[in-house]
Amino acid sequence: MIACRFRLPAVRGGGSTGCTAALVATVLVLLGGWSASSAAAPEPAAPSSRIETDALGAITPDAAGALTEAEGGLPPDMWRGTPRSLVAALLPRLPVATPSPAMRSLMRRLLLSAAAPPAGDGAAGRLLGERAWMLWRMGDLEGLLRLIAAVPADRRSAWLVRLEAEARLILGDGPAACRLAQAQIGEDQDSFWQRLQGFCHAQGGEVEDAELAVALLVDRGEDVRAYAALIGAITGTGSTLPKLPDPSPLDIAMLRAAKGSPAPEAAAEEELPLALGIAESPEFQDTLRLAATERAVAAGVLPAGRLRPLFQRVPPAKPAQNTARGGNRGETPETSEQPFVRRAFGSEGPMARAEATVLALDAGRRSGRYLATARALTPELAAYGPGPELAGYAQHLVPAMLAMGERALAAAWMSWLGKQAPLSPVADAATELLMPLARLAKLPQAADWQPDSLFPWWQAERSRPGGRQRAVRLFVLLRATGETVPDEVWTGLLDGPAQQPGTAIDPAFRTQMMRAARAKRIGQTALLALIALGSDGPEAVDPAGLEAVVDSLRTAGLESDGRAIAVEAMAAAR
């Protein structure tokens, strides 16, 4: 068992650092195998240098999953034709902190689906352990616990048990974590279990046993100063709390019990599980919780409803130039959209809130944080039903609704606008601007839409700032989802620049993704597409890259995922 504490790598680079390198080198062996449809362990299979992928059967723990295809998971043969070495190399590069709801949904299903593992040499259980680790990095602790629960208890590696205990501590389920410590203390020599058991004793009022745990750790030569101070604060035998700028899951649980809070520097915590733990700790300082909650909401780890009460309690951060070191300790600088988000949460009346919401979305679009901003505003978006007083905001609100999956509300708006269009110039203009996006989202109100309608749409759009860039993005996304874009429309764009801004996808990734899609290698296509889109998601990728991703997903059989990514990309278009 490795001795380092679980730490997450910096997610924006998409790489795997810190303890991950040690974890990859650790053999995660789960003895025996079992059928995916039965908890009973079968007879061990004969040794083989390769793993068959034709059926789930009694193969390896790596086949375990919490989602079947009928439950929305990917097909059980999703890794057919994909080398295990490729999956092992690419899985740690998944963009776990993406603000894209569509990407997060696909990533989650990729990791949770029960499927025959890819063919190739590899220690049994290693792929399962890597999937669990990526769910942890995503902050999807519910999904992680579901995946672990799909593994028979006597087949779980020490690695999986440790991950479960860490997840339980973050989620505030101390009793479950303590039961795991009690079971593991005699089986696993990692000092984590000794520390956890000492915490359990302290919480239970067993002062002598808690102090004995501290003494045993000292005998092992470990630095227990912060740990001993926390034990003392919990048991009442001490009063000084340590300053913890970089708390672990156990630290967070102990600080909660001691009625303390991490150091102000913890506001910059980027690791999603730890951000979740800080955000969900009412005992902690509100400034820390707001910064952590904003990060967790942007990544889809927490619902946006958690933000409003914190915004109401925490005043705006002071401008960075007011302090010598670039900001107040424990505070993070406000983003360009945050003041408008605050106003949307605090304004009285639907018109004032809608105006602030539109301003926030526009600021988020300009800063490249549109999807994160729309996530924060999902409670507001859900409150804006169609009506004449908000008709002028429809062209801004409906795209955000579609990007955040509020399809029913967006469809209600499109129906209302369509009925009002003959009588209202505002509704008519909004309908014309929104109809191609509605078609991209496959709303029923756009069922009769024809590609020839792109001509008047382009005429209305070309005079607006950024209109040509949005047109190019729309046309390639429509083409990627199977629509026909008239040649005359493309010809009309030739008077513009020959280059497009945006992040290009590396040719190696684009080529292999498209080849995998044509070969119907579903898991490989999804994996490459997610990595190609990157941590910033579809709003940052150039039109050619978006077309390749959306078309590849559709070709591989993941049309709804590709369409959802296309809608996000178009909604966020500047």
N, C-alpha and C positions, 0 to 999 in steps of 0.2 A: 504493500500500500504506500502511495507517495505521501510525503509528510507535509508538502506545501499546502497552504490554505487556498481554497478555490478563488481564483481571480480571473476576471474576464479580460480579454485583449481589447485594445482600442478598436471600436467597431467600424469607424469610418473607412479604415483601410481595408477592411474585409479579411484581414489576415488572422493568424492564430499565434498568440505569443504567451509569455508568462508560463503558467502551469500547464498550458495545453501541450507544449512540446514534451513535457515529462509524461503527460497523460497518454499521448500518442505512443510513447515508448513503453508504457506499462501494458502488460498483457492482461486483458480483461477476460478472464476465462470463466465461463459458467458451465459447470460440469453437466454433461448429458444434454438431451434435447427433448422436445415435446411437440406434439401436434398443435397447430394453431387453433384447432377447434376443440381441444380437450386439455384439461389440466393434468391429466394422468401422463406420467413420463413413460415413453415407449422404451423398448429395448434399444441399447446403443447401436448406432449404425456402424457398419464396417468402415474402417479408415479409408479416406480418399484424399487425393491431392487436390481435387477440385470439388466445388459444391454445385449440385444440379439446381437449375432454376425452373424446371418445368412445372413444379407443383410446390405448394407450401409444405405439405407433409411434415415428417419428423426430421428436420434438417439441423437447425442450429438456433440458439436464442435470438440471433439476428432477425429471424422471421417474425418475431413478436411485434404486435402493434395494437393500438387502442381504437383504430378506425378500420372498418371493413369498407369495401367498395359501395355496399348498399347504404352505409352511413355517411357517404360523402368522401371516403378515402380514395386514393389512387388505386389502379388495378393491382392485383396480387402479382402480376408478372411485369411490373413497371420497370424492373432492372434487367429484363431479358436483353441480352446482347451488349450490356454495359460491363466493362471490366471492373472488378472490385478495386483495383489500384486507382482507377480514375475517381471513383466515388470517395475513396479514402482521402485522396488529395484535394478534392473540391469541396467536400461537405463542410470543413471548417471555414470556408470562405463565404458562406452564406451571409448576406447583409442583414444581420439579426435586428438592427435598430431602424430599419426602413420605416418612413412615415406612411407608406402605401398600404392601405387596407387589403387591396387585391394581392399584393406580393406576400403580405403576412399570412393571408389565408392559404395561398398555395404552399408557402414554406411550411406552415404548420401541418398541412395534410401530407406533404412529402415526408416529414419526420415521424408522423404518428401512424401512417398506414401500415397495416400488416401485409407483408410482401416477401416473396422469396428473395433472399439476398443476391447480390450480383455474383457472377462466377469468378473464381480466382482464389488464390491462397490467402489465408488470413485467420487469425485466432478467433475461435468461436466466441461470440459475445462482444467483440471489439466494435463492430458496426453499431450494435445496439447501444453500447456505451457512448459512442460519438453522437448518435442521435439524441440521447438523453442530455448530453452536454450542450448541444445546440439549442434544445428546448430551454435549458437553464439560461443560456446566454440571451435568448429571446425574451426572457422574463415570463415565459409561458409556464408557470409553475403548476397550474391546473393540468395542462397537457402533459407535463413531466410526470406528475403523480399518476395520471391515467396510464401512461406508457409503462411505468414501473409496476403498476397493479396488474398489467397484462402478463407479467412474468411470474411464474409460480414462486412463492416465497423462498423455497429451498434452492432455487436456481438463480437468485439475485446475487450479483457480485458485491464485494465490499464497496466498490465504486458506486453502484446504484444505491446501496443503503445509505452511504454518506450523502449522496445527492438528495435523497428523500429527506434525511434529517435536516439538511440545510434549508430545503424548501419548506418543511414544516415550521422551522424557526422563523423564517421570513413571514409566513402566513399567520403567525401567532398561535400555532397549534403546538404549544409546549408539551402537553401530556403525550402526544403521539411521538414527538422527538425524544422524550424521556424514555418511553417504552423501547424505542430503537436503541438508545444508549444502554439500557439494562440488558438487552439481548446481545449487544456487540462487545461489551466491555471485556468479556473473557475470550472473545474470538479474534479481535482486531487490536493490535498493539498501538495503533495510531493514537497520539495524545489527544486528538480531537474528542474521542469518546470519554476520556478521563475528564476533560474540561466540561463537556456537556453534562456528564453525570454530576460533577460538582455543582453546576448551575441548578440542576434538578433538585439536589439536596438543599441548596440554599432557598429555592422557592418553596420547598416543603417545610421549611423551618428546622431542618436537620443541620444545625450549625456545626456540630462536631464533625459530621461526615463531610460537610462542605469544606471545612478547614483541613481535614485530612486529604481531600483531593488536591488542595493547594500544596500541601506538604509533599505529596507524592510527585507532583509536577516539578517541585524544586529539586527533589532527589534525582529526577531525570535530567537535571541541568537546564531546564527551560526558564526563559524570562517570564515571570508571572506577575510583574508589578501591576500592570493594568488589570489583569484578570483578578488578582487578589483584592484590588481596590473595589472592583465591581461586586465580588462576593461579599466583602464587608458592607458595602452599601445596601445590598439586598437583605442580608441577615441582621443589619442594625449594629454590627460590631465596628463599623467604620463609617465615615461621612464624606470623605474626599473622593470625588469621581474623577477618573482619568480623562484627559483630552484625547479623543479618538478622531483624527481627521480622515481615517480610511477604515471604517468599521467593517468587520466581518459579519456574516449572518448571526453567529453566536453573540458577538458584541451588541448587535442591534437588539436581540432578544433580552440580553442582560441589562442594557440601558433602559429598555422599556420597564423591566421589573424594578429597576432602581430609581425610576422616575427621573432619569437624566436625559441627556441629549448629546448627540455627537458634536464634535468641534465644528465651528462655522465653515471650515474648509470642506467639510463633507457635502456642502451645497453643490460642489462641482462634481460629485460622484456620477460617473458615466455608466457604470455597470447596471444594467436594467434590473436584475433581482434586488440589488442593494438600494437602487432608487425606489423600487416598489416598497421595500421594507421601511425606508425613511418616510415615504409618502403616507403610508398606512399606520404611522405611529402618532397618535394624538398627543403623546407625552412629549414629543420633540418640538423644537422651536418652529414656529409657523414659517419663518423665512426659509429654513431648510426644507420644510415639507412642500412649500410652493415650488421651489426649484426642482425638487425631485418629482413632484406630481406633474409639472409641465413636461418633463422628459418622458415620464411613464405614459402620459396621455398621448403625446406625439407619436410614440412607438406602438400604440395600441395595447399597452399593458394594463391600463386603467381606463374606466369610462370617463368621459369628459365632465360628467356631473360633479366629479370631485374637485374641479377647479374653482367654481363660483364661490363657495364659502371661504376658500383660502384667499382669493383675490379681494374679497370684501374685508378680510381681517388684516392683510398685509399691505402696507402703503407702497406706492411705486418706489423702485430703487432709485437712489440719487444718481445723477449723471456721473459717469466715470471720472471726468476731469475734476470733480470736487475733492478727490482723494489723491494722495501722493502715489499710491500704488495701483491706481486704476480702478478703484471701486471699493465699496464697503465690504469688510469681511463677512462672509455668510450671505452675501447678496450676489446675484448674477445680473449683468446688464440687461436692461429691457431690450427686446427685439423691436423692430420697427412696427410690427403689428400688435404688440402687447397693449399699448395704450388704447387701441380701438377695441381689442377684446375686452379689456376692463370696462370700457364705455358700454359695450353691448350687454355685459352682465349687469351693469348698474343703472342703465337708462330706464326711464319710465315711459311706457307706451310703446306699441309695436312699431310705429314709424321711426322713433329715435333709435330703438334697438336695431331695426333693419338697416338704417343708415350706417350705424357703427359697425354692423356685421359686414356690410359691403365694403366699407373702408378697410376693415381688417383683412378681408380676403384679397383686396387689391394690393395692400402692403405686403401680404404674404406671397402673392404672385410675383411681385417685383423683387423680393428678397430670395426667391427660390424656396420658400417655406409654405407654399400654398396648401399642400396636403396636411401638414402639421397644424396650420391655422384652421383649416376646415374641421379637422378632428376636434380641436378645442371648442369649436362653435357648434358641434352637432346638437346639443340641447336647444340652442337658439334656432337652428335650421328646422328642427322638428316642430317648432312652435309657429312657423310662418305658413299658415294655410292660404290658399288662393283667395284673392279679393281685390277690389278696385284700388284700395288705398296703397297696396304694395305692388301693383302691376308694373310700376316703373323700375322696381328692383328685381323683377323676375329673371331677367337675363343674367344676373349675377348670382341669385340664390339657387336657381334650378341646377346649374352645373355643380355647385358644391353639394347639393342634395344627392345627385347621381354619383359623385365621387365618393361620398360617404355611405353609399348603399341605401339611401332613403328613396327607393324606387317608387313606392306607392305614393309618397308625397309629390315627387317630381311628376309622376303620371297625372295626379290630380291637377297640378298646375298646368300641364300641357293641355289637358281636356278643357279647363276653364279658359285658358288663353285662346284656344281654337274657337270656342263658342263666342268669345268677346271680340275676336279679330274683325268681323264685318262691321262692328259698331265703334270700335276703339282703335285709333291709330297706334297708341302705345302697345296694346295687346297684339295688334297685327305685326308691328316691328319686332316685338319680342318673339312671337311665334316663328317668324322667318329666320331670326338669328339662332334660335334654339333647335329647330327641326333637324338639322344634320347631326347634332349631338344626340338628340332623342333617337335618331335612326341608329347611331353608333351604339347606344345603350339598348337597342332593340325594344324600345317602349312601344306598346300597341298603338299609340297615337301617331306613330311615324310609319305604320305599316304600309300606307299608300304613298309614301314619299318616293319621288323619282329622282334619279341622278341629274336630270335636266334642271332640277331646282337649285343646283349649285351655282348656276349662272347669276340669278338675282341675289343669292346669298353672297357671292363674291363681290358683286357690285356694291352691296351695302357695307361689306366688311373692308374693302380696299382703302376707303378713306379714313378708317380708324387707325390710330397708332398700333403698329405691330400686326396689322391686318394680313399682310402677305405671309408672314411667318406662321400665323395661325392657319391660313388657308393651306399652305404646304403641309402642315402637320395634319390637318383634317383630311386632306386628300389621300395621303399615304396610309392613314389609319383606316379610312373607309376601304381602300384597296386591300389592306391586310386582313380585313374582316370579310372579304368576299364581295364587296360592292364594285360596280363598274363606274369609274370616273371618266367622263367624256374627254377625249383627246383635246377638244377645243379649250377646255378649262386649263389643261396643262400648258397649251400653247400660249394662252393669255398671261401666264406667269413668266414667260421668257424675257420680259422686259426688266426683270428684277435681277438681284445679285446671283452669281453662280455658286456661292457658298452659303451654307447655313450654320448658324451658331449652335452650340450645344456640345455635349460630351459624346464622342464617338465610341462605339463598341470595337474592341480590338478584333482584327480580322480572324485571328485564330479562334476566338470564342464564337464569333458570328458564323464562321464556316462549320465548326463542329456542331453548333446548335442546330443549324439548318440541316446538316446531314443526319443528325440524330432524329430530328422531326420527320424527315422523309422515311426513315427506317422504323418509325413508330416506337422509338425507344423513349417512352413517356417520362420515366424518372430522370434520365439523362437530359432530356430536353428541358424539363422544368428546372433542374439544377443549374444548367448553363444559362438559361434565361434569367433566373433570379440573380446570379452572380454578375451577369452582363449589365443588368439594370443598376446594380450598385446600391449603396446605402442611401443615396439621395432619391432613388426611385425614378419613375417614368417622367417626372417633370423636368429632369436635368438632361435626359438623353436626346440626341439629335433625331430628326425625323427618320433618317435611314435606319438607324439602330432600332427605333421603335417599330418600324415596319417589319424588320427582321424578327424581333421578339414576338410580336403579335401574330405574324404569319406562321412562325414556327410552332407556337403553342396551338394554333388552330389546326395546323397540319398534323400534329402529334395526337390530336383528339382532346385537347384542353381548350376548346373554343371559348367557353364561358370565362375562363381565367384570362385569356388573351383579350377578350372584349372588355372585361373590367379594367385591365391595365390601360387599354386604349381610351376608355372614358376618363380615367384619371389624368392621363397625359393631355387630353384635349381640354378638360376642365381647368387644368393648371397652365395652359398655354398663355404666354405673355403677349 
